[in-house]
Amino acid sequence: MTREQAKGRGKGAGASPARRASDRGRYGRLSRERVLTSALELVDREGLSALSMRRLGAELGVEAMALYRYADSKDALLDGLVEALYLELEERLAAEPGPSAEEPAWRSELHRIARATYDVCLAHPQAVPLLTTRMLTVPLAQRPLAVLKDHERVLALLREAGLDETRVPAVFRAFTAWLLGYVSADLRPMVDNADEPDPAFRLGLHRMPPQELPTLRETAPALVDRGGAEGLAAGLDALLDRFAENG
């Protein structure tokens, strides 16, 4: 995350300074951007379970108390990671070409947003669960500004599509559910033993009772392959076509 917005809204952004601990680490004075960037790097390497104020402080070369200036709790730090992901999404959208002229601009832009979100999630798979778990916890108005701007972007496109006030919320929910659900399904771990050359043992099929799970055992090898951006786009087209038919 490199943009100035990292200093913006988000839980803990306005927290009071730490009372005792210095916030000058081994890499110089801290900032909210540096703290969140380091937290995301730690999660990328070792997973969410490795993240704690103490561990992050050690990464930055400061006492854990110094971090409370930038995130006043562990929950605020997790919300900061969500903010970092959405700021990266904004950067990707700003750097990529605009909508294609081959289809309506609003529809092309929804595809572009979905693809960019998918790419951000591929880059940070360990942090992806936060996109759903934190949104189940944090009320709308308390979400980071970068998240709210993404909501605003999608809602404005649906208005541009000519949907009425009753259909915009329905399509917004469907778009969000498909996008986050698809990413979560596509990135979930499938391999039981990465060092096992035999495909069946690699997947751990021997752990699944054949009498109770015959269809799952048969289908599991195909589930290992990700649907990728193509599957994401196909599902989004089907969703948008369905709502267009009912319009």
Backbone hydrogen bonds in HBPLUS format (Angstrom, degrees):
<---DONOR---> <-ACCEPTOR-->    atom                        ^
c    i                          cat <-CA-CA->   ^        H-A-AA   ^      H-
h    n   atom  resd res      DA  || num        DHA   H-A  angle D-A-AA Bond
n    s   type  num  typ     dist DA aas  dist angle  dist       angle   num
A0006-ALA N   A0003-ARG O   3.16 MM   3  6.13 173.9  2.17 125.3 127.3     1
A0007-LYS N   A0004-GLU O   3.05 MM   3  6.06 169.6  2.06 127.4 129.8     2
A0008-GLY N   A0005-GLN O   2.66 MM   3  5.05 164.8  1.69 123.2 127.0     3
A0013-ALA N   A0010-GLY O   2.92 MM   3  5.44 161.6  1.96 144.0 143.1     4
A0015-ALA N   A0012-GLY O   3.13 MM   3  4.97 164.9  2.16 112.8 111.0     5
A0030-LEU N   A0023-ASP O   3.02 MM   7  5.81 154.8  2.09 165.7 171.8     6
A0025-GLY N   A0028-GLY O   3.06 MM   3  5.26 135.8  2.27 139.6 130.4     7
A0028-GLY N   A0025-GLY O   3.16 MM   3  5.26 161.2  2.19 114.9 113.7     8
A0026-ARG N   A0060-LEU O   3.23 MM  34  6.45 141.3  2.39 134.4 145.4     9
A0035-VAL N   A0031-SER O   2.98 MM   4  6.22 162.7  2.01 155.3 160.0    10
A0036-LEU N   A0032-ARG O   2.99 MM   4  6.17 170.3  2.00 156.6 158.5    11
A0037-THR N   A0033-GLU O   2.91 MM   4  5.99 158.2  1.96 148.8 155.7    12
A0038-SER N   A0034-ARG O   2.94 MM   4  6.03 163.0  1.97 147.3 151.8    13
A0039-ALA N   A0035-VAL O   2.92 MM   4  6.12 153.0  2.00 145.1 153.3    14
A0040-LEU N   A0036-LEU O   2.92 MM   4  6.11 158.3  1.97 148.2 153.3    15
A0041-GLU N   A0037-THR O   2.98 MM   4  6.22 155.5  2.04 146.6 153.7    16
A0042-LEU N   A0038-SER O   2.95 MM   4  6.16 154.5  2.01 146.3 153.0    17
A0043-VAL N   A0039-ALA O   3.02 MM   4  6.28 159.5  2.06 148.0 153.2    18
A0044-ASP N   A0040-LEU O   2.84 MM   4  6.02 156.1  1.90 148.3 155.5    19
A0045-ARG N   A0041-GLU O   3.07 MM   4  6.28 150.7  2.16 143.4 150.1    20
A0046-GLU N   A0042-LEU O   2.89 MM   4  6.02 167.3  1.91 155.9 159.5    21
A0047-GLY N   A0043-VAL O   2.79 MM   4  4.34 147.7  1.89 123.2 127.7    22
A0050-ALA N   A0047-GLY O   3.16 MM   3  5.77 154.5  2.22 113.9 120.8    23
A0051-LEU N   A0048-LEU O   3.06 MM   3  5.46 157.5  2.11 112.8 119.7    24
A0056-LEU N   A0052-SER O   2.87 MM   4  6.00 166.0  1.89 155.7 159.9    25
A0057-GLY N   A0053-MET O   2.84 MM   4  5.93 153.1  1.92 142.9 151.0    26
A0058-ALA N   A0054-ARG O   3.00 MM   4  6.26 152.9  2.07 144.6 151.6    27
A0059-GLU N   A0055-ARG O   3.01 MM   4  6.32 149.2  2.11 143.6 152.1    28
A0060-LEU N   A0056-LEU O   3.07 MM   4  6.35 147.5  2.17 145.9 154.0    29
A0061-GLY N   A0057-GLY O   2.79 MM   4  5.86 117.1  2.19 140.6 158.1    30
A0062-VAL N   A0057-GLY O   2.87 MM   5  4.96 165.2  1.90 141.6 143.0    31
A0061-GLY N   A0058-ALA O   3.27 MM   3  4.92 143.4  2.42  90.3 100.7    32
A0066-ALA N   A0063-GLU O   2.97 MM   3  5.59 145.7  2.09 115.0 124.0    33
A0067-LEU N   A0064-ALA O   2.98 MM   3  5.61 153.6  2.05 117.9 125.2    34
A0068-TYR N   A0065-MET O   3.25 MM   3  5.68 153.9  2.32 109.5 116.2    35
A0070-TYR N   A0067-LEU O   2.90 MM   3  5.54 151.6  1.98 118.3 125.9    36
A0071-ALA N   A0067-LEU O   3.04 MM   4  6.27 141.8  2.19 147.7 158.9    37
A0077-LEU N   A0073-SER O   3.06 MM   4  6.37 145.9  2.18 141.7 151.1    38
A0078-LEU N   A0074-LYS O   2.95 MM   4  6.31 152.9  2.03 149.5 156.7    39
A0079-ASP N   A0075-ASP O   2.89 MM   4  6.20 156.6  1.94 150.1 156.7    40
A0080-GLY N   A0076-ALA O   2.90 MM   4  6.10 140.1  2.06 135.5 146.9    41
A0081-LEU N   A0077-LEU O   3.05 MM   4  6.45 138.2  2.23 140.7 151.3    42
A0081-LEU N   A0078-LEU O   3.08 MM   3  5.09 124.8  2.40  93.7 107.6    43
A0082-VAL N   A0078-LEU O   3.17 MM   4  6.60 152.1  2.25 146.1 152.9    44
A0083-GLU N   A0079-ASP O   2.94 MM   4  6.26 156.7  2.00 145.8 152.6    45
A0084-ALA N   A0080-GLY O   2.86 MM   4  6.14 151.9  1.93 143.3 150.9    46
A0085-LEU N   A0081-LEU O   3.01 MM   4  6.33 152.5  2.09 147.9 154.3    47
A0086-TYR N   A0082-VAL O   3.07 MM   4  6.39 160.0  2.11 153.1 158.1    48
A0087-LEU N   A0083-GLU O   2.85 MM   4  6.10 147.2  1.96 150.9 160.9    49
A0088-GLU N   A0084-ALA O   3.02 MM   4  6.23 151.4  2.11 142.2 149.6    50
A0089-LEU N   A0085-LEU O   2.97 MM   4  6.30 144.2  2.10 138.6 149.1    51
A0090-GLU N   A0086-TYR O   2.98 MM   4  6.29 154.9  2.05 142.9 148.3    52
A0091-GLU N   A0087-LEU O   3.02 MM   4  6.33 155.3  2.08 145.5 152.0    53
A0092-ARG N   A0088-GLU O   2.96 MM   4  6.24 156.7  2.02 149.0 154.8    54
A0093-LEU N   A0089-LEU O   2.95 MM   4  6.21 163.3  1.98 155.9 160.2    55
A0094-ALA N   A0090-GLU O   2.92 MM   4  6.11 153.3  1.99 148.2 155.6    56
A0095-ALA N   A0091-GLU O   3.06 MM   4  6.22 137.6  2.25 140.2 151.0    57
A0095-ALA N   A0092-ARG O   3.17 MM   3  5.15 128.4  2.45  93.7 107.2    58
A0096-GLU N   A0092-ARG O   3.05 MM   4  6.13 128.4  2.32 145.4 157.8    59
A0107-ARG N   A0104-PRO O   3.07 MM   3  5.44 120.3  2.44 105.9 120.0    60
A0108-SER N   A0104-PRO O   3.01 MM   4  6.28 167.6  2.02 162.7 166.6    61
A0109-GLU N   A0105-ALA O   2.88 MM   4  5.99 153.7  1.95 147.5 154.9    62
A0110-LEU N   A0106-TRP O   3.07 MM   4  6.28 148.3  2.18 138.9 146.6    63
A0111-HIS N   A0107-ARG O   3.11 MM   4  6.44 156.3  2.16 148.1 154.1    64
A0112-ARG N   A0108-SER O   2.96 MM   4  6.26 149.4  2.06 142.1 151.1    65
A0113-ILE N   A0109-GLU O   2.89 MM   4  6.15 157.1  1.94 151.4 156.6    66
A0114-ALA N   A0110-LEU O   2.94 MM   4  6.15 162.4  1.98 148.0 153.0    67
A0115-ARG N   A0111-HIS O   2.89 MM   4  6.10 162.9  1.92 151.2 155.7    68
A0116-ALA N   A0112-ARG O   2.95 MM   4  6.09 163.0  1.98 147.3 152.3    69
A0117-THR N   A0113-ILE O   2.91 MM   4  6.06 156.8  1.96 149.2 155.7    70
A0118-TYR N   A0114-ALA O   2.96 MM   4  6.17 158.4  2.01 147.0 153.1    71
A0119-ASP N   A0115-ARG O   2.93 MM   4  6.22 155.8  1.99 149.5 155.9    72
A0120-VAL N   A0116-ALA O   2.99 MM   4  6.26 154.7  2.06 147.1 153.5    73
A0121-CYS N   A0117-THR O   3.00 MM   4  6.26 159.0  2.05 150.4 156.1    74
A0122-LEU N   A0118-TYR O   2.90 MM   4  6.20 150.5  1.99 148.3 156.8    75
A0123-ALA N   A0119-ASP O   3.05 MM   4  6.28 145.6  2.17 141.6 150.4    76
A0124-HIS N   A0120-VAL O   3.10 MM   4  6.37 130.3  2.36 139.3 152.5    77
A0124-HIS N   A0121-CYS O   3.15 MM   3  5.05 133.4  2.38  93.4 105.9    78
A0127-ALA N   A0124-HIS O   3.04 MM   3  5.64 145.6  2.16 117.4 126.4    79
A0128-VAL N   A0125-PRO O   3.29 MM   3  5.21 150.3  2.38  98.3 106.8    80
A0130-LEU N   A0127-ALA O   3.04 MM   3  5.80 148.5  2.14 123.3 131.1    81
A0131-LEU N   A0128-VAL O   2.89 MM   3  5.58 151.6  1.97 124.6 131.9    82
A0132-THR N   A0129-PRO O   3.20 MM   3  5.76 153.6  2.28 111.4 118.3    83
A0133-THR N   A0129-PRO O   2.95 MM   4  6.14 172.4  1.96 165.1 162.7    84
A0134-ARG N   A0130-LEU O   3.05 MM   4  5.28 154.1  2.12 124.9 133.1    85
A0136-LEU N   A0132-THR O   3.05 MM   4  6.26 129.5  2.32 144.0 156.6    86
A0136-LEU N   A0133-THR O   3.30 MM   3  5.21 138.0  2.49  92.1 103.3    87
A0137-THR N   A0134-ARG O   3.02 MM   3  5.02 148.3  2.12  99.0 109.0    88
A0138-VAL N   A0134-ARG O   2.84 MM   4  5.94 156.6  1.90 160.6 165.5    89
A0142-GLN N   A0139-PRO O   3.04 MM   3  5.47 143.5  2.18 112.4 123.1    90
A0143-ARG N   A0140-LEU O   3.17 MM   3  5.61 168.2  2.19 116.9 119.6    91
A0147-VAL N   A0144-PRO O   2.99 MM   3  5.40 129.0  2.25 108.6 121.4    92
A0148-LEU N   A0144-PRO O   3.14 MM   4  6.54 161.7  2.17 154.6 159.7    93
A0149-LYS N   A0145-LEU O   2.85 MM   4  6.06 153.5  1.92 154.3 161.7    94
A0150-ASP N   A0146-ALA O   3.23 MM   4  6.41 142.1  2.39 132.3 141.1    95
A0150-ASP N   A0147-VAL O   3.08 MM   3  5.16 123.5  2.41  96.0 110.4    96
A0151-HIS N   A0147-VAL O   3.04 MM   4  6.47 156.0  2.10 150.2 156.6    97
A0152-GLU N   A0148-LEU O   2.86 MM   4  6.14 161.4  1.90 149.7 155.0    98
A0153-ARG N   A0149-LYS O   2.91 MM   4  6.04 153.2  1.98 141.3 148.3    99
A0154-VAL N   A0150-ASP O   3.13 MM   4  6.39 164.2  2.15 153.6 155.7   100
A0155-LEU N   A0151-HIS O   2.96 MM   4  6.16 170.7  1.97 158.3 161.3   101
A0156-ALA N   A0152-GLU O   2.94 MM   4  6.01 159.4  1.99 149.3 154.8   102
A0157-LEU N   A0153-ARG O   3.20 MM   4  6.42 150.8  2.29 141.3 148.6   103
A0158-LEU N   A0154-VAL O   3.06 MM   4  6.40 150.8  2.15 149.3 157.3   104
A0159-ARG N   A0155-LEU O   3.00 MM   4  6.32 149.4  2.10 146.7 155.2   105
A0160-GLU N   A0156-ALA O   2.90 MM   4  6.15 153.2  1.98 142.9 150.9   106
A0161-ALA N   A0157-LEU O   2.96 MM   4  6.23 132.7  2.19 136.5 149.0   107
A0162-GLY N   A0159-ARG O   2.93 MM   3  5.35 159.7  1.97 111.5 118.2   108
A0167-ARG N   A0164-ASP O   3.09 MM   3  5.44 130.6  2.34 105.8 118.5   109
A0168-VAL N   A0164-ASP O   3.04 MM   4  6.20 152.6  2.12 163.4 170.9   110
A0171-VAL N   A0167-ARG O   2.95 MM   4  6.17 165.5  1.98 162.7 165.2   111
A0172-PHE N   A0168-VAL O   2.91 MM   4  6.01 157.9  1.96 153.2 160.2   112
A0173-ARG N   A0169-PRO O   2.96 MM   4  6.14 161.8  1.99 148.1 151.9   113
A0174-ALA N   A0170-ALA O   3.03 MM   4  6.25 158.8  2.08 143.2 149.5   114
A0175-PHE N   A0171-VAL O   2.79 MM   4  5.92 163.2  1.81 153.1 157.5   115
A0176-THR N   A0172-PHE O   2.99 MM   4  6.12 168.7  2.00 151.2 154.4   116
A0177-ALA N   A0173-ARG O   2.83 MM   4  5.94 163.0  1.86 149.8 155.3   117
A0178-TRP N   A0174-ALA O   2.89 MM   4  5.99 164.9  1.92 149.5 153.7   118
A0179-LEU N   A0175-PHE O   2.96 MM   4  6.07 169.3  1.97 151.7 155.1   119
A0180-LEU N   A0176-THR O   3.01 MM   4  6.08 172.0  2.01 155.8 156.7   120
A0181-GLY N   A0177-ALA O   2.86 MM   4  5.59 148.3  1.96 138.0 148.5   121
A0182-TYR N   A0178-TRP O   2.80 MM   4  5.70 157.9  1.85 144.3 150.7   122
A0183-VAL N   A0179-LEU O   3.08 MM   4  6.25 167.4  2.10 147.7 151.4   123
A0184-SER N   A0180-LEU O   2.99 MM   4  6.07 162.6  2.03 143.4 148.6   124
A0185-ALA N   A0181-GLY O   2.96 MM   4  6.14 158.3  2.01 147.7 153.5   125
A0186-ASP N   A0182-TYR O   2.82 MM   4  5.96 156.0  1.87 152.9 160.2   126
A0187-LEU N   A0183-VAL O   3.01 MM   4  6.08 144.0  2.14 149.0 156.6   127
A0192-ASP N   A0202-ARG O   2.80 MM  10  5.67 138.5  1.97 145.0 158.6   128
A0193-ASN N   A0202-ARG O   3.02 MM   9  4.88 159.5  2.06 139.0 140.5   129
A0196-GLU N   A0193-ASN O   3.13 MM   3  5.56 164.5  2.16 115.1 120.0   130
A0202-ARG N   A0198-ASP O   2.74 MM   4  5.82 150.6  1.82 158.0 168.2   131
A0203-LEU N   A0199-PRO O   3.06 MM   4  6.23 149.0  2.16 144.4 150.1   132
A0204-GLY N   A0200-ALA O   3.05 MM   4  6.17 118.8  2.44 128.4 144.7   133
A0205-LEU N   A0200-ALA O   2.97 MM   5  5.44 163.5  2.00 161.2 158.1   134
A0207-ARG N   A0204-GLY O   2.92 MM   3  5.58 162.3  1.95 118.8 124.7   135
A0208-MET N   A0205-LEU O   2.99 MM   3  5.32 159.7  2.03 111.0 117.7   136
A0212-GLU N   A0209-PRO O   3.21 MM   3  5.56 131.2  2.46 106.0 117.9   137
A0213-LEU N   A0209-PRO O   2.94 MM   4  5.96 149.4  2.03 157.9 167.7   138
A0217-ARG N   A0213-LEU O   3.08 MM   4  6.16 163.5  2.11 150.6 155.2   139
A0218-GLU N   A0214-PRO O   3.12 MM   4  6.26 151.6  2.20 140.6 148.1   140
A0219-THR N   A0215-THR O   2.94 MM   4  6.08 149.2  2.04 146.6 155.0   141
A0220-ALA N   A0216-LEU O   2.85 MM   4  5.70 141.3  2.00 150.9 158.8   142
A0222-ALA N   A0219-THR O   2.97 MM   3  5.63 130.9  2.22 121.7 133.5   143
A0223-LEU N   A0219-THR O   3.24 MM   4  6.49 141.6  2.40 144.8 154.9   144
A0223-LEU N   A0220-ALA O   2.97 MM   3  4.99 126.1  2.27  98.9 114.0   145
A0231-GLY N   A0227-GLY O   3.19 MM   4  4.81 150.6  2.28 128.1 127.9   146
A0232-LEU N   A0228-GLY O   3.15 MM   4  6.47 156.3  2.21 148.5 155.6   147
A0233-ALA N   A0229-ALA O   2.97 MM   4  6.15 161.7  2.00 147.3 151.3   148
A0234-ALA N   A0230-GLU O   2.95 MM   4  6.15 160.2  1.99 148.9 154.5   149
A0235-GLY N   A0231-GLY O   3.05 MM   4  6.15 163.0  2.08 146.8 150.9   150
A0236-LEU N   A0232-LEU O   3.00 MM   4  6.19 154.0  2.07 145.9 153.7   151
A0237-ASP N   A0233-ALA O   2.89 MM   4  6.10 158.1  1.94 150.4 156.0   152
A0238-ALA N   A0234-ALA O   3.04 MM   4  6.28 159.8  2.08 145.7 151.1   153
A0239-LEU N   A0235-GLY O   2.97 MM   4  6.19 152.6  2.04 144.1 151.6   154
A0240-LEU N   A0236-LEU O   2.90 MM   4  6.14 168.3  1.92 154.9 157.5   155
A0241-ASP N   A0237-ASP O   2.79 MM   4  5.91 157.6  1.84 151.8 158.7   156
A0242-ARG N   A0238-ALA O   3.02 MM   4  6.10 151.9  2.10 139.3 146.6   157
A0243-PHE N   A0239-LEU O   3.15 MM   4  6.52 158.8  2.20 150.1 154.7   158
A0244-ALA N   A0240-LEU O   2.93 MM   4  6.10 147.3  2.04 142.6 152.4   159
A0245-GLU N   A0241-ASP O   2.90 MM   4  6.13 150.4  1.99 149.4 156.4   160
A0246-ASN N   A0242-ARG O   3.24 MM   4  6.51 146.0  2.37 140.5 148.8   161
A0247-GLY N   A0244-ALA O   3.14 MM   3  5.00 154.3  2.21  96.8 104.4   162
